[in-house]
């Protein structure tokens, strides 16, 4: 799959649509309207706009895909474009990112103060040196 650099506005539009149509994406990514503005961020979308990611100073964020089996190609493209680190909730993404070369650096508890319950841990990863 080919990923093209796009405007922040276009990226947020597609991310919002993906979050509205897929609970896994909604639960694993920051809501599009809450992504912090950054002059250094770069935004990438697949040609159809069904997959994408955000890079900011090497940090891979807002990764999403509505296309099955596209995740590995997406992350490899992000690495090619400069991804060096990321974070995610503990769960099915743990093995996925590890297999793509991101080693665990630290773990933090994630606590939801509004609902008074503990959420999955947040895992911080750095791209393995080759």
N, CA, C and O atoms as CSV, one atom per row, in Angstrom:
chain,resi,resn,atom,element,x,y,z
A,1,UNK,N,N,0.846,-1.181,0.000
A,1,UNK,CA,C,0.000,0.000,0.000
A,1,UNK,C,C,0.888,1.239,0.000
A,1,UNK,O,O,1.933,1.264,0.650
A,2,UNK,N,N,0.473,2.243,-0.719
A,2,UNK,CA,C,1.196,3.511,-0.789
A,2,UNK,C,C,0.520,4.518,0.136
A,2,UNK,O,O,-0.702,4.667,0.136
A,3,UNK,N,N,1.342,5.201,0.920
A,3,UNK,CA,C,0.854,6.246,1.821
A,3,UNK,C,C,1.381,7.587,1.351
A,3,UNK,O,O,2.562,7.738,1.038
A,4,UNK,N,N,0.488,8.551,1.309
A,4,UNK,CA,C,0.836,9.884,0.837
A,4,UNK,C,C,0.747,10.884,1.980
A,4,UNK,O,O,-0.144,10.797,2.826
A,5,UNK,N,N,1.680,11.838,1.998
A,5,UNK,CA,C,1.612,12.887,3.003
A,5,UNK,C,C,0.454,13.810,2.653
A,5,UNK,O,O,0.304,14.220,1.502
A,6,UNK,N,N,-0.369,14.137,3.657
A,6,UNK,CA,C,-1.579,14.929,3.450
A,6,UNK,C,C,-1.645,16.049,4.479
A,6,UNK,O,O,-0.826,16.121,5.395
A,7,UNK,N,N,-2.626,16.911,4.311
A,7,UNK,CA,C,-2.829,18.007,5.267
A,7,UNK,C,C,-3.392,17.466,6.579
A,7,UNK,O,O,-3.990,16.392,6.620
A,8,UNK,N,N,-3.188,18.228,7.639
A,8,UNK,CA,C,-3.732,17.862,8.940
A,8,UNK,C,C,-5.251,17.770,8.881
A,8,UNK,O,O,-5.840,16.844,9.438
A,9,UNK,N,N,-5.881,18.717,8.215
A,9,UNK,CA,C,-7.342,18.734,8.112
A,9,UNK,C,C,-7.868,17.460,7.456
A,9,UNK,O,O,-8.808,16.845,7.959
A,10,UNK,N,N,-7.269,17.065,6.344
A,10,UNK,CA,C,-7.721,15.867,5.637
A,10,UNK,C,C,-7.494,14.616,6.495
A,10,UNK,O,O,-8.352,13.736,6.557
A,11,UNK,N,N,-6.338,14.547,7.150
A,11,UNK,CA,C,-6.052,13.402,8.017
A,11,UNK,C,C,-7.088,13.288,9.129
A,11,UNK,O,O,-7.639,12.213,9.360
A,12,UNK,N,N,-7.352,14.395,9.814
A,12,UNK,CA,C,-8.307,14.373,10.923
A,12,UNK,C,C,-9.704,13.980,10.455
A,12,UNK,O,O,-10.433,13.303,11.180
A,13,UNK,N,N,-10.077,14.397,9.259
A,13,UNK,CA,C,-11.379,14.029,8.708
A,13,UNK,C,C,-11.473,12.512,8.549
A,13,UNK,O,O,-12.471,11.910,8.944
A,14,UNK,N,N,-10.445,11.892,7.978
A,14,UNK,CA,C,-10.465,10.441,7.765
A,14,UNK,C,C,-10.340,9.676,9.079
A,14,UNK,O,O,-10.979,8.638,9.252
A,15,UNK,N,N,-9.527,10.174,10.001
A,15,UNK,CA,C,-9.415,9.528,11.306
A,15,UNK,C,C,-10.754,9.573,12.036
A,15,UNK,O,O,-11.168,8.576,12.628
A,16,UNK,N,N,-11.426,10.703,12.002
A,16,UNK,CA,C,-12.730,10.850,12.652
A,16,UNK,C,C,-13.743,9.864,12.068
A,16,UNK,O,O,-14.491,9.228,12.810
A,17,UNK,N,N,-13.768,9.740,10.757
A,17,UNK,CA,C,-14.678,8.794,10.106
A,17,UNK,C,C,-14.361,7.359,10.529
A,17,UNK,O,O,-15.272,6.566,10.768
A,18,UNK,N,N,-13.069,7.027,10.620
A,18,UNK,CA,C,-12.675,5.680,11.038
A,18,UNK,C,C,-13.085,5.429,12.482
A,18,UNK,O,O,-13.561,4.343,12.813
A,19,UNK,N,N,-12.901,6.429,13.347
A,19,UNK,CA,C,-13.273,6.286,14.754
A,19,UNK,C,C,-14.783,6.108,14.918
A,19,UNK,O,O,-15.231,5.367,15.794
A,20,UNK,N,N,-15.555,6.776,14.088
A,20,UNK,CA,C,-17.012,6.669,14.168
A,20,UNK,C,C,-17.516,5.323,13.664
A,20,UNK,O,O,-18.578,4.861,14.081
A,21,UNK,N,N,-16.764,4.694,12.773
A,21,UNK,CA,C,-17.242,3.444,12.188
A,21,UNK,C,C,-16.627,2.194,12.809
A,21,UNK,O,O,-17.063,1.083,12.506
A,22,UNK,N,N,-15.614,2.352,13.679
A,22,UNK,CA,C,-14.936,1.182,14.224
A,22,UNK,C,C,-14.577,1.424,15.693
A,22,UNK,O,O,-13.770,2.302,15.999
A,23,UNK,N,N,-15.171,0.650,16.597
A,23,UNK,CA,C,-14.938,0.822,18.034
A,23,UNK,C,C,-13.486,0.571,18.427
A,23,UNK,O,O,-12.961,1.255,19.305
A,24,UNK,N,N,-12.819,-0.411,17.783
A,24,UNK,CA,C,-11.416,-0.671,18.112
A,24,UNK,C,C,-10.557,0.551,17.829
A,24,UNK,O,O,-9.692,0.899,18.633
A,25,UNK,N,N,-10.781,1.201,16.706
A,25,UNK,CA,C,-10.029,2.405,16.363
A,25,UNK,C,C,-10.383,3.518,17.346
A,25,UNK,O,O,-9.500,4.234,17.821
A,26,UNK,N,N,-11.654,3.663,17.647
A,26,UNK,CA,C,-12.084,4.708,18.585
A,26,UNK,C,C,-11.450,4.526,19.957
A,26,UNK,O,O,-11.061,5.505,20.595
A,27,UNK,N,N,-11.342,3.278,20.420
A,27,UNK,CA,C,-10.799,3.008,21.748
A,27,UNK,C,C,-9.275,3.078,21.797
A,27,UNK,O,O,-8.708,3.281,22.871
A,28,UNK,N,N,-8.604,2.917,20.671
A,28,UNK,CA,C,-7.138,2.848,20.662
A,28,UNK,C,C,-6.461,4.147,20.231
A,28,UNK,O,O,-5.242,4.275,20.350
A,29,UNK,N,N,-7.232,5.108,19.734
A,29,UNK,CA,C,-6.627,6.348,19.247
A,29,UNK,C,C,-7.241,7.557,19.944
A,29,UNK,O,O,-8.388,7.525,20.389
A,30,UNK,N,N,-6.456,8.613,20.026
A,30,UNK,CA,C,-6.948,9.878,20.560
A,30,UNK,C,C,-8.008,10.411,19.606
A,30,UNK,O,O,-7.809,10.373,18.391
A,31,UNK,N,N,-9.135,10.908,20.129
A,31,UNK,CA,C,-10.144,11.487,19.233
A,31,UNK,C,C,-9.514,12.549,18.314
A,31,UNK,O,O,-8.700,13.359,18.757
A,32,UNK,N,N,-9.895,12.533,17.063
A,32,UNK,CA,C,-9.288,13.415,16.060
A,32,UNK,C,C,-9.281,14.868,16.504
A,32,UNK,O,O,-8.292,15.571,16.294
A,33,UNK,N,N,-10.361,15.328,17.110
A,33,UNK,CA,C,-10.443,16.739,17.504
A,33,UNK,C,C,-9.544,17.069,18.695
A,33,UNK,O,O,-9.338,18.243,19.006
A,34,UNK,N,N,-9.003,16.042,19.367
A,34,UNK,CA,C,-8.126,16.279,20.514
A,34,UNK,C,C,-6.638,16.166,20.168
A,34,UNK,O,O,-5.788,16.406,21.026
A,35,UNK,N,N,-6.315,15.803,18.922
A,35,UNK,CA,C,-4.904,15.740,18.540
A,35,UNK,C,C,-4.309,17.138,18.646
A,35,UNK,O,O,-4.861,18.102,18.118
A,36,UNK,N,N,-3.192,17.234,19.327
A,36,UNK,CA,C,-2.557,18.531,19.519
A,36,UNK,C,C,-1.956,19.043,18.214
A,36,UNK,O,O,-1.369,18.283,17.443
A,37,UNK,N,N,-2.113,20.340,17.983
A,37,UNK,CA,C,-1.489,20.953,16.822
A,37,UNK,C,C,0.017,20.933,16.999
A,37,UNK,O,O,0.521,21.102,18.110
A,38,UNK,N,N,0.726,20.729,15.917
A,38,UNK,CA,C,2.178,20.728,15.962
A,38,UNK,C,C,2.702,21.150,14.601
A,38,UNK,O,O,2.268,20.650,13.563
A,39,UNK,N,N,3.640,22.076,14.629
A,39,UNK,CA,C,4.235,22.523,13.370
A,39,UNK,C,C,5.134,21.456,12.767
A,39,UNK,O,O,5.445,21.505,11.577
A,40,UNK,N,N,5.551,20.499,13.576
A,40,UNK,CA,C,6.473,19.480,13.085
A,40,UNK,C,C,5.777,18.175,12.684
A,40,UNK,O,O,6.424,17.289,12.126
A,41,UNK,N,N,4.492,18.040,12.951
A,41,UNK,CA,C,3.775,16.791,12.643
A,41,UNK,C,C,3.592,16.613,11.140
A,41,UNK,O,O,3.395,17.568,10.388
A,42,UNK,N,N,3.666,15.349,10.740
A,42,UNK,CA,C,3.397,14.958,9.359
A,42,UNK,C,C,2.269,13.934,9.396
A,42,UNK,O,O,2.194,13.108,10.305
A,43,UNK,N,N,1.402,14.000,8.405
A,43,UNK,CA,C,0.219,13.149,8.357
A,43,UNK,C,C,0.230,12.343,7.063
A,43,UNK,O,O,0.528,12.874,5.993
A,44,UNK,N,N,-0.095,11.059,7.169
A,44,UNK,CA,C,-0.065,10.160,6.021
A,44,UNK,C,C,-1.371,9.389,5.933
A,44,UNK,O,O,-1.911,8.943,6.945
A,45,UNK,N,N,-1.873,9.236,4.713
A,45,UNK,CA,C,-3.071,8.440,4.434
A,45,UNK,C,C,-2.803,7.514,3.259
A,45,UNK,O,O,-2.017,7.829,2.366
A,46,UNK,N,N,-3.472,6.366,3.277
A,46,UNK,CA,C,-3.455,5.495,2.098
A,46,UNK,C,C,-4.239,6.197,0.996
A,46,UNK,O,O,-4.984,7.142,1.257
A,47,UNK,N,N,-4.067,5.730,-0.226
A,47,UNK,CA,C,-4.749,6.384,-1.353
A,47,UNK,C,C,-6.253,6.474,-1.157
A,47,UNK,O,O,-6.862,7.472,-1.545
A,48,UNK,N,N,-6.860,5.468,-0.571
A,48,UNK,CA,C,-8.299,5.496,-0.344
A,48,UNK,C,C,-8.708,6.194,0.942
A,48,UNK,O,O,-9.896,6.398,1.189
A,49,UNK,N,N,-7.727,6.562,1.766
A,49,UNK,CA,C,-8.022,7.244,3.021
A,49,UNK,C,C,-8.540,6.342,4.131
A,49,UNK,O,O,-9.036,6.828,5.148
A,50,UNK,N,N,-8.426,5.020,3.941
A,50,UNK,CA,C,-8.947,4.089,4.937
A,50,UNK,C,C,-7.915,3.707,5.995
A,50,UNK,O,O,-8.244,3.024,6.965
A,51,UNK,N,N,-6.686,4.139,5.814
A,51,UNK,CA,C,-5.605,3.856,6.752
A,51,UNK,C,C,-4.709,5.084,6.834
A,51,UNK,O,O,-4.587,5.848,5.877
A,52,UNK,N,N,-4.084,5.258,7.999
A,52,UNK,CA,C,-3.175,6.386,8.113
A,52,UNK,C,C,-2.445,6.425,9.427
A,52,UNK,O,O,-2.661,5.600,10.315
A,53,UNK,N,N,-1.564,7.416,9.528
A,53,UNK,CA,C,-0.799,7.608,10.753
A,53,UNK,C,C,-0.263,9.031,10.805
A,53,UNK,O,O,-0.246,9.759,9.812
A,54,UNK,N,N,0.174,9.395,12.010
A,54,UNK,CA,C,0.734,10.725,12.265
A,54,UNK,C,C,2.131,10.536,12.844
A,54,UNK,O,O,2.342,9.690,13.713
A,55,UNK,N,N,3.088,11.333,12.354
A,55,UNK,CA,C,4.445,11.334,12.883
A,55,UNK,C,C,4.766,12.718,13.412
A,55,UNK,O,O,4.479,13.722,12.761
A,56,UNK,N,N,5.365,12.771,14.600
A,56,UNK,CA,C,5.807,14.056,15.145
A,56,UNK,C,C,7.128,13.832,15.876
A,56,UNK,O,O,7.164,13.233,16.950
A,57,UNK,N,N,8.190,14.314,15.286
A,57,UNK,CA,C,9.542,14.168,15.858
A,57,UNK,C,C,9.847,12.705,16.168
A,57,UNK,O,O,10.403,12.392,17.221
A,58,UNK,N,N,9.489,11.824,15.261
A,58,UNK,CA,C,9.760,10.402,15.405
A,58,UNK,C,C,8.701,9.606,16.143
A,58,UNK,O,O,8.731,8.375,16.130
A,59,UNK,N,N,7.756,10.298,16.792
A,59,UNK,CA,C,6.703,9.591,17.523
A,59,UNK,C,C,5.567,9.202,16.583
A,59,UNK,O,O,4.991,10.049,15.900
A,60,UNK,N,N,5.259,7.922,16.560
A,60,UNK,CA,C,4.173,7.388,15.738
A,60,UNK,C,C,2.892,7.412,16.557
A,60,UNK,O,O,2.811,6.763,17.600
A,61,UNK,N,N,1.890,8.153,16.096
A,61,UNK,CA,C,0.610,8.266,16.802
A,61,UNK,C,C,-0.539,8.170,15.804
A,61,UNK,O,O,-0.333,8.171,14.590
A,62,UNK,N,N,-1.731,8.088,16.336
A,62,UNK,CA,C,-2.969,8.113,15.541
A,62,UNK,C,C,-2.941,7.093,14.404
A,62,UNK,O,O,-3.368,7.384,13.287
A,63,UNK,N,N,-2.439,5.906,14.697
A,63,UNK,CA,C,-2.373,4.824,13.708
A,63,UNK,C,C,-3.768,4.214,13.583
A,63,UNK,O,O,-4.386,3.844,14.582
A,64,UNK,N,N,-4.254,4.116,12.353
A,64,UNK,CA,C,-5.562,3.488,12.147
A,64,UNK,C,C,-5.624,2.810,10.796
A,64,UNK,O,O,-4.932,3.209,9.859
A,65,UNK,N,N,-6.452,1.788,10.695
A,65,UNK,CA,C,-6.704,1.136,9.419
A,65,UNK,C,C,-8.049,0.428,9.458
A,65,UNK,O,O,-8.337,-0.342,10.374
A,66,UNK,N,N,-8.847,0.696,8.469
A,66,UNK,CA,C,-10.120,0.002,8.294
A,66,UNK,C,C,-9.959,-1.193,7.355
A,66,UNK,O,O,-10.927,-1.897,7.066
A,67,UNK,N,N,-8.732,-1.417,6.883
A,67,UNK,CA,C,-8.444,-2.500,5.942
A,67,UNK,C,C,-7.723,-3.619,6.689
A,67,UNK,O,O,-6.666,-3.396,7.280
A,68,UNK,N,N,-8.287,-4.804,6.661
A,68,UNK,CA,C,-7.681,-5.955,7.325
A,68,UNK,C,C,-6.299,-6.248,6.747
A,68,UNK,O,O,-6.071,-6.109,5.546
A,69,UNK,N,N,-5.390,-6.652,7.618
A,69,UNK,CA,C,-4.040,-7.092,7.253
A,69,UNK,C,C,-3.160,-5.979,6.673
A,69,UNK,O,O,-2.150,-6.271,6.032
A,70,UNK,N,N,-3.519,-4.731,6.884
A,70,UNK,CA,C,-2.715,-3.636,6.345
A,70,UNK,C,C,-1.775,-3.029,7.385
A,70,UNK,O,O,-0.905,-2.227,7.046
A,71,UNK,N,N,-1.949,-3.409,8.641
A,71,UNK,CA,C,-1.197,-2.790,9.720
A,71,UNK,C,C,0.310,-2.873,9.585
A,71,UNK,O,O,1.004,-1.884,9.825
A,72,UNK,N,N,0.830,-4.027,9.208
A,72,UNK,CA,C,2.287,-4.179,9.114
A,72,UNK,C,C,2.868,-3.278,8.029
A,72,UNK,O,O,3.898,-2.639,8.242
A,73,UNK,N,N,2.224,-3.221,6.881
A,73,UNK,CA,C,2.707,-2.336,5.815
A,73,UNK,C,C,2.654,-0.878,6.263
A,73,UNK,O,O,3.555,-0.096,5.961
A,74,UNK,N,N,1.603,-0.522,6.977
A,74,UNK,CA,C,1.453,0.847,7.467
A,74,UNK,C,C,2.601,1.207,8.406
A,74,UNK,O,O,3.213,2.265,8.254
A,75,UNK,N,N,2.901,0.342,9.372
A,75,UNK,CA,C,3.965,0.633,10.332
A,75,UNK,C,C,5.328,0.627,9.634
A,75,UNK,O,O,6.185,1.447,9.963
A,76,UNK,N,N,5.540,-0.264,8.698
A,76,UNK,CA,C,6.812,-0.256,7.952
A,76,UNK,C,C,6.982,1.052,7.186
A,76,UNK,O,O,8.090,1.582,7.105
A,77,UNK,N,N,5.907,1.569,6.632
A,77,UNK,CA,C,5.969,2.853,5.934
A,77,UNK,C,C,6.307,3.970,6.921
A,77,UNK,O,O,7.099,4.861,6.612
A,78,UNK,N,N,5.706,3.916,8.106
A,78,UNK,CA,C,5.982,4.925,9.130
A,78,UNK,C,C,7.454,4.878,9.546
A,78,UNK,O,O,8.072,5.923,9.747
A,79,UNK,N,N,8.012,3.686,9.676
A,79,UNK,CA,C,9.433,3.549,10.015
A,79,UNK,C,C,10.287,4.153,8.903
A,79,UNK,O,O,11.254,4.866,9.173
A,80,UNK,N,N,9.930,3.867,7.667
A,80,UNK,CA,C,10.655,4.433,6.524
A,80,UNK,C,C,10.626,5.968,6.557
A,80,UNK,O,O,11.577,6.624,6.130
A,81,UNK,N,N,9.529,6.527,7.064
A,81,UNK,CA,C,9.372,7.982,7.121
A,81,UNK,C,C,9.875,8.599,8.423
A,81,UNK,O,O,9.725,9.801,8.639
A,82,UNK,N,N,10.480,7.768,9.306
A,82,UNK,CA,C,11.127,8.318,10.483
A,82,UNK,C,C,10.557,7.945,11.833
A,82,UNK,O,O,10.988,8.507,12.840
A,83,UNK,N,N,9.609,7.023,11.906
A,83,UNK,CA,C,9.067,6.605,13.211
A,83,UNK,C,C,10.156,5.924,14.034
A,83,UNK,O,O,10.827,5.009,13.556
A,84,UNK,N,N,10.325,6.379,15.278
A,84,UNK,CA,C,11.327,5.793,16.169
A,84,UNK,C,C,10.743,5.337,17.492
A,84,UNK,O,O,11.358,4.532,18.191
A,85,UNK,N,N,9.562,5.838,17.852
A,85,UNK,CA,C,8.963,5.448,19.131
A,85,UNK,C,C,7.452,5.631,19.088
A,85,UNK,O,O,6.915,6.332,18.231
A,86,UNK,N,N,6.773,4.973,20.049
A,86,UNK,CA,C,5.310,5.004,20.100
A,86,UNK,C,C,4.852,4.550,21.473
A,86,UNK,O,O,5.646,4.058,22.275
A,87,UNK,N,N,3.574,4.718,21.733
A,87,UNK,CA,C,2.961,4.119,22.921
A,87,UNK,C,C,1.604,3.555,22.522
A,87,UNK,O,O,1.006,3.969,21.529
A,88,UNK,N,N,1.138,2.607,23.314
A,88,UNK,CA,C,-0.154,1.964,23.043
A,88,UNK,C,C,-0.652,1.293,24.312
A,88,UNK,O,O,0.111,1.068,25.252
A,89,UNK,N,N,-1.939,0.977,24.328
A,89,UNK,CA,C,-2.497,0.231,25.446
A,89,UNK,C,C,-2.049,-1.224,25.362
A,89,UNK,O,O,-1.907,-1.782,24.274
A,90,UNK,N,N,-1.830,-1.828,26.525
A,90,UNK,CA,C,-1.465,-3.237,26.569
A,90,UNK,C,C,-2.604,-4.059,25.989
A,90,UNK,O,O,-3.777,-3.777,26.234
A,91,UNK,N,N,-2.253,-5.062,25.229
A,91,UNK,CA,C,-3.260,-5.923,24.614
A,91,UNK,C,C,-2.746,-6.463,23.299
A,91,UNK,O,O,-1.563,-6.775,23.163
A,92,UNK,N,N,-3.647,-6.572,22.322
A,92,UNK,CA,C,-3.283,-7.220,21.066
A,92,UNK,C,C,-2.195,-6.490,20.292
A,92,UNK,O,O,-1.526,-7.107,19.463
A,93,UNK,N,N,-1.995,-5.199,20.534
A,93,UNK,CA,C,-0.943,-4.468,19.817
A,93,UNK,C,C,0.459,-4.756,20.356
A,93,UNK,O,O,1.449,-4.463,19.686
A,94,UNK,N,N,0.552,-5.323,21.552
A,94,UNK,CA,C,1.858,-5.580,22.160
A,94,UNK,C,C,2.722,-6.482,21.278
A,94,UNK,O,O,3.857,-6.132,20.952
A,95,UNK,N,N,2.198,-7.615,20.903
A,95,UNK,CA,C,2.939,-8.549,20.047
A,95,UNK,C,C,3.168,-7.946,18.660
A,95,UNK,O,O,4.240,-8.104,18.076
A,96,UNK,N,N,2.171,-7.268,18.149
A,96,UNK,CA,C,2.239,-6.660,16.820
A,96,UNK,C,C,3.422,-5.695,16.712
A,96,UNK,O,O,4.233,-5.810,15.793
A,97,UNK,N,N,3.524,-4.749,17.640
A,97,UNK,CA,C,4.607,-3.766,17.580
A,97,UNK,C,C,5.960,-4.402,17.891
A,97,UNK,O,O,6.973,-4.002,17.317
A,98,UNK,N,N,5.992,-5.365,18.772
A,98,UNK,CA,C,7.241,-6.060,19.083
A,98,UNK,C,C,7.788,-6.756,17.841
A,98,UNK,O,O,8.982,-6.673,17.554
A,99,UNK,N,N,6.919,-7.440,17.108
A,99,UNK,CA,C,7.337,-8.141,15.891
A,99,UNK,C,C,7.856,-7.183,14.822
A,99,UNK,O,O,8.633,-7.583,13.955
A,100,UNK,N,N,7.434,-5.932,14.878
A,100,UNK,CA,C,7.882,-4.943,13.894
A,100,UNK,C,C,9.120,-4.174,14.354
A,100,UNK,O,O,9.542,-3.218,13.704
A,101,UNK,N,N,9.698,-4.600,15.484
A,101,UNK,CA,C,10.966,-4.029,15.908
A,101,UNK,C,C,10.904,-2.985,16.996
A,101,UNK,O,O,11.911,-2.334,17.277
A,102,UNK,N,N,9.753,-2.803,17.617
A,102,UNK,CA,C,9.621,-1.830,18.698
A,102,UNK,C,C,9.742,-2.545,20.046
A,102,UNK,O,O,8.889,-3.349,20.420
A,103,UNK,N,N,10.824,-2.230,20.764
A,103,UNK,CA,C,11.078,-2.856,22.062
A,103,UNK,C,C,10.434,-2.053,23.189
A,103,UNK,O,O,10.348,-0.826,23.134
A,104,UNK,N,N,9.989,-2.774,24.200
A,104,UNK,CA,C,9.377,-2.148,25.365
A,104,UNK,C,C,10.422,-1.365,26.149
A,104,UNK,O,O,11.495,-1.882,26.459
A,105,UNK,N,N,10.096,-0.101,26.471
A,105,UNK,CA,C,10.979,0.762,27.248
A,105,UNK,C,C,10.460,0.898,28.673
A,105,UNK,O,O,11.223,0.799,29.634
A,106,UNK,N,N,9.153,1.126,28.800
A,106,UNK,CA,C,8.559,1.235,30.136
A,106,UNK,C,C,7.055,1.026,30.042
A,106,UNK,O,O,6.464,1.072,28.963
A,107,UNK,N,N,6.455,0.795,31.205
A,107,UNK,CA,C,5.015,0.590,31.319
A,107,UNK,C,C,4.480,1.552,32.366
A,107,UNK,O,O,5.115,1.775,33.397
A,108,UNK,N,N,3.313,2.122,32.102
A,108,UNK,CA,C,2.661,3.006,33.073
A,108,UNK,C,C,1.215,2.575,33.252
A,108,UNK,O,O,0.551,2.158,32.302
A,109,UNK,N,N,0.741,2.682,34.487
A,109,UNK,CA,C,-0.676,2.432,34.754
A,109,UNK,C,C,-1.485,3.560,34.132
A,109,UNK,O,O,-1.069,4.719,34.145
A,110,UNK,N,N,-2.616,3.216,33.602
A,110,UNK,CA,C,-3.526,4.202,33.017
A,110,UNK,C,C,-4.790,4.168,33.861
A,110,UNK,O,O,-5.489,3.156,33.909
A,111,UNK,N,N,-5.072,5.262,34.516
A,111,UNK,CA,C,-6.214,5.312,35.421
A,111,UNK,C,C,-7.251,6.291,34.894
A,111,UNK,O,O,-6.921,7.426,34.552
A,112,UNK,N,N,-8.482,5.861,34.830
A,112,UNK,CA,C,-9.579,6.697,34.358
A,112,UNK,C,C,-10.261,7.316,35.573
A,112,UNK,O,O,-11.107,6.687,36.209
A,113,UNK,N,N,-9.889,8.542,35.886
A,113,UNK,CA,C,-10.422,9.204,37.082
A,113,UNK,C,C,-11.931,9.429,36.992
A,113,UNK,O,O,-12.624,9.372,38.008
A,114,UNK,N,N,-12.437,9.680,35.808
A,114,UNK,CA,C,-13.866,9.977,35.649
A,114,UNK,C,C,-14.736,8.772,36.013
A,114,UNK,O,O,-15.802,8.928,36.609
A,115,UNK,N,N,-14.278,7.576,35.654
A,115,UNK,CA,C,-15.065,6.370,35.911
A,115,UNK,C,C,-14.553,5.569,37.099
A,115,UNK,O,O,-15.099,4.515,37.424
A,116,UNK,N,N,-13.503,6.071,37.748
A,116,UNK,CA,C,-12.951,5.423,38.930
A,116,UNK,C,C,-12.591,3.960,38.667
A,116,UNK,O,O,-12.931,3.078,39.456
A,117,UNK,N,N,-11.912,3.715,37.568
A,117,UNK,CA,C,-11.446,2.354,37.302
A,117,UNK,C,C,-10.102,2.389,36.560
A,117,UNK,O,O,-9.714,3.404,35.981
A,118,UNK,N,N,-9.433,1.282,36.596
A,118,UNK,CA,C,-8.134,1.168,35.953
A,118,UNK,C,C,-8.319,0.641,34.533
A,118,UNK,O,O,-9.072,-0.303,34.294
A,119,UNK,N,N,-7.619,1.269,33.605
A,119,UNK,CA,C,-7.625,0.851,32.208
A,119,UNK,C,C,-6.370,0.026,31.947
A,119,UNK,O,O,-5.512,-0.082,32.823
A,120,UNK,N,N,-6.250,-0.556,30.758
A,120,UNK,CA,C,-5.019,-1.296,30.456
A,120,UNK,C,C,-3.791,-0.391,30.595
A,120,UNK,O,O,-3.871,0.821,30.397
A,121,UNK,N,N,-2.654,-1.004,30.939
A,121,UNK,CA,C,-1.414,-0.256,31.043
A,121,UNK,C,C,-1.054,0.374,29.692
A,121,UNK,O,O,-1.436,-0.124,28.633
A,122,UNK,N,N,-0.317,1.467,29.761
A,122,UNK,CA,C,0.225,2.093,28.552
A,122,UNK,C,C,1.665,1.626,28.419
A,122,UNK,O,O,2.459,1.758,29.350
A,123,UNK,N,N,1.997,1.081,27.257
A,123,UNK,CA,C,3.339,0.584,26.986
A,123,UNK,C,C,4.058,1.566,26.070
A,123,UNK,O,O,3.516,1.993,25.050
A,124,UNK,N,N,5.271,1.913,26.443
A,124,UNK,CA,C,6.094,2.825,25.645
A,124,UNK,C,C,7.170,2.003,24.958
A,124,UNK,O,O,7.850,1.196,25.592
A,125,UNK,N,N,7.318,2.214,23.662
A,125,UNK,CA,C,8.251,1.411,22.869
A,125,UNK,C,C,9.181,2.293,22.038
A,125,UNK,O,O,8.837,3.407,21.643
A,126,UNK,N,N,10.377,1.745,21.791
A,126,UNK,CA,C,11.362,2.420,20.958
A,126,UNK,C,C,11.814,1.439,19.885
A,126,UNK,O,O,11.959,0.243,20.139
A,127,UNK,N,N,12.034,1.961,18.689
A,127,UNK,CA,C,12.469,1.119,17.578
A,127,UNK,C,C,13.844,0.526,17.884
A,127,UNK,O,O,14.773,1.240,18.263
A,128,UNK,N,N,13.952,-0.756,17.718
A,128,UNK,CA,C,15.196,-1.492,17.974
A,128,UNK,C,C,16.300,-0.986,17.044
A,128,UNK,O,O,16.071,-0.758,15.856
A,129,UNK,N,N,17.484,-0.817,17.597
A,129,UNK,CA,C,18.651,-0.425,16.793
A,129,UNK,C,C,19.078,-1.612,15.938
A,129,UNK,O,O,19.068,-2.752,16.402
A,130,UNK,N,N,19.454,-1.345,14.690
A,130,UNK,CA,C,19.924,-2.435,13.810
A,130,UNK,C,C,21.378,-2.267,13.470
A,130,UNK,O,O,21.941,-3.085,12.744
